[in-house]
Amino acid sequence: MKHLNSTSFKKRKRIERIFRFRTFCEPGHPIEFNGPFRDNIKKLVEFARVESKLSEGMNSWSFQLELNRHPAMCISLFLIEEPIEKSASRHCHYCRYVGWGNHLICNERFHFVVPSKETAVVMTVCSSYESEGSGRPAARTTITADEISNFIESQGHLLHGVLHSNGFGHLISINGIEKGSSLAGIEIMDLWDRICTGLRARKVSINDVAKKNGMDLRLIHGVAFNESWFGRWGYGFGRGSFGVTQPMYQKAIEAVQSIPLCLLIQHLDSSYQEILVIFSKYQSLSGNPLLTLGHIFRFMQELKERLQPDICHISSSNNTASDGITAVSAETACRWSTKRVEMATRVIVEALMKAEFRWVSRQEVRDAARVYIGDTGLLDFVLKSLGNQIVGSYVVRRTVNPVTKVLEYCLEDLSTNFREGFSPGDPTKKYRHQITRNQLMKDLFYLYKFIFKEPKLSQNIGLLSVIPIAVRIILDSKYLIKDYRGELWQKTEIGNEEKLKLLCSVRLKNDGHEEMEITKRILEQPSPYEDLVILPPNATFRELKIEVERRFKEMYWGLKSFIAESVQDLNAVETDLVYGLVEPTGTSIVVSGKIPDREINIEEIFEDKNQNMIIDCPCGAKEDDGERMIACDICEVWQHMRCVQLTNTENVPDIYLCNRCEHDIVLCPNLP
C-alpha cells in the first residue's frame, strides 16, 4: 500500500515558511484545495517542514503558524501520518462510539496536533535537522514507540484532531486559556474548522465533554442557545448515550428552557435566597423581561461576551450574590448587638417603603430613620452594609447617582418582578449596578450548581421534577457530528472542460459471482464508501476502473487486494468514453470487483471489532456507545452499569446475572 512519501519534500527543509494562524487553510493559504481529501493532504504537506521520521515508520511534518508579528510569536502545528499496520490498534474506538462501526478500516490516520508546552517536549527533542554551521551534534532522530503513542494519546494538547484517509475524522481534544494557552478555545476551534473545510473532510465527530469553570458547556449553552458550544461551527446532535435520541434531547432542552422563574422561586426555601438576588440583578440589567430559565441563562452568557475580563466596573457593593450574603448581620466586628442592627434595618426598609419604590438619597433615608433610631453611628453602619441585599421579600438597592454623585437607595419587591417582569420604560426600575466578568461567572456557577446539580430540587413535585431528568438527557447527548461535504460531494459533474468529477463506490463478488458478506455490510451503509474520482475529460471506462481500484486500495485496509472488473448498470466496454454514457444524476457509479483472498475476517476490516457482542440494555441501547457496561454470565448480553444500578466506581462483581436470567432461575423447579 502507498503512504505519503516524505523524502520528496526534503528539498524544502532549509526554507521554513511561516503561515498566518488566522488564515491557515483558507482558500489560497497555502494553496487552493480543489480535490478529494487524500489529494488535498498531499498538496498540503508539500508546504510543510519535514520532521524526523518517527519510530515504526511514521512520517511527520510541521507548520509554523504566526500569532503575532510584533512581538513575534508562533505556534507549531504537527501533522503525523499513522499507517494502520504500525498502529497500536487497527480499530478506531471513536468511530465505534459515534456509530461508525460499520465503516471499513482505513490505511492511514492523519493526526493534527498543536502541542502545549508540556506535551511539546517529545517533538522538540527530535528535531529533524540542526541549523547549518552550528557545530553541534545532531539531535536524536527517532522517537520510541511508547513516546509517540503517549504523545498522540495525550489529552493535554491545545488541539488534537484525527482524520482517516477516507475523510471521516474526530476532534479528540481542545484546550484553551484555562489550560495555560495564549489562545482562546474559539480561536483553536476556528483553526480546526478551517483545516477540515479546506482539506474537504467528510464528517467529523466530537465527544463533547467540554467544561468552563467547572460547568458542563453542553448543558448551560444548550439551555441558553438550543445547541452545544460547538454548534457555532455547525456541529449538531450525532448520537446519544444510554439510548438518548435527538427528539429526546430537543424535548429536554425545551423543558428546562421553559421553566418559569416565578415557579422556581416559589419552591425555594430560605437557604436559596442568593438565587433571588441573582435573578433580580440580571432582570434589572436586561431591557426585556426575563421570565424563564432559558431567558436568564441566555442573557447572562450574552452579557458575558460583552464584558471585558480585565476591566473592573464601579460596583455598588464589594459583595456579590454568590458570596453568601442574604441579609445584614452583626457577625463582623462592631459594637452593636444583632438585635439593634436588625431593628435599624427594619426602620430603614420601612422608610424606603414610604418612598414608594423611588430612588432617594442617603441623607433622606438617614433623616427619616433618625426619628426612631437616635444612634447615628448605628444608622451609618447599617446603611453602609445595606447594598443589594435581601430583607424579607425586598432587595435594598444602592448606587451612586451619575449626575449628582450622591449615594442613593431604592427598594425592589421580589414578589412581583418575576411574575410581571420589568418594564423597560419605567425609570424607577432601572438597575444601575454594574458587574465584572468574574462576578458574572460566579453567579452563573451558583445557578448551575443549585438548579441543575442540587439534589434537593429533584424532590420537588410538579413541573420542577423534570429538571434532573432533562439535565441527565442533555448530559448524555455528547456525541456531535458535522457534515463537511460541500458542493464537491453533492453531484456528479459531466462535461467540464477541465476534468470529470465522479462519485464512485465498489461492490464485491466472490468467484461464484455471489455477493460477499463484506458487500452486504457495505450496502447497509453505502455513503461512507463513495469516493470522489477526478479524471480527464476524455477518460475511458478502463481508466475509470484503474483509478477506482487504485483509490480504494490506498484508502481501505480490507480492500488492499481489490481488483476492479466492471462498471455496473452501464452497457459499456473498456474503450468507451465515460463522457456521454454517464448521466449527471448525482448517483454513485458502482464498480464491481473481487478480492482474491476468499477467507476474509470481517472483524479485522471493519471499525467495530465486536460484531458478536449482543447489547440489549433497559435504556434501549443496542450498540456500544462508550459507556461502561457489564455482561450477564448466563445469556452474555451486555447492559450499562448505570442502567442496572451499578455505579462506575463499584468493582465489577465476580458473577452477574441480568434481571431476565435471575427471574428465570427463580421460576425454575428445584434442581437436584
Secondary structure, 3 states (H helix, E strand, C coil): CCCCCCHHHHHHCCCCCEEEHHHCCCCCCCCCCCCCHHHHHHHHHCCCEECCCEHHHEEEEEEEEEEECCCCEEEEEEEEEEEHHHCCCCCCHHHHHHCCCCCECECEEEEEEECCCCCCHHHHCCCCCCCCCCCCCCCCCCCCHHHHHHHHHCCCCCEEEEEECCCCEEEEEECCHHHCCCCCHHHHHHHHHHHHHHCCCCEEEEECCCEECCEEHHHHHHHHHCCCHHHHHCCEEEECCCCCCHHHHHHHHHHHHCCEHHHHHHCCCHHHHHHHHHHHHHHHHCCCCCCEHHHHHHHHHHHHHHCCCCCCCCCCCCCCHHHCCCCCCCCCCCCCCHHHHHHHHHHHHHHHHHCCCCCEEHHHHHHHHHCCCCCHHHHHHHHHHCCCEEECCEEEEEEECCCCCCEEEEEEEHHHHHHHCCCCCCHHHCCCCCCCHHHHHHHHHHHHHHHHCCHHHHHCCHHHHHHHHHHHHHHCCCEEEEECCCHHHHCCECCCCCCEEEEEEEEEECCCCCECHHHHHHHHCCHHHCEEEEECCCCEHHHHHHHHHHHHHHHEHHHCCCEEEEECCCCCCCCCECECCECCCCCCEEEEEECCCCCCCHHHHECCCCCCCEECCCCCCCCCCCCCEEECCCCCEEEECHHHCCCCCCCCCCCCCCHHHHHHHHHCCCCC
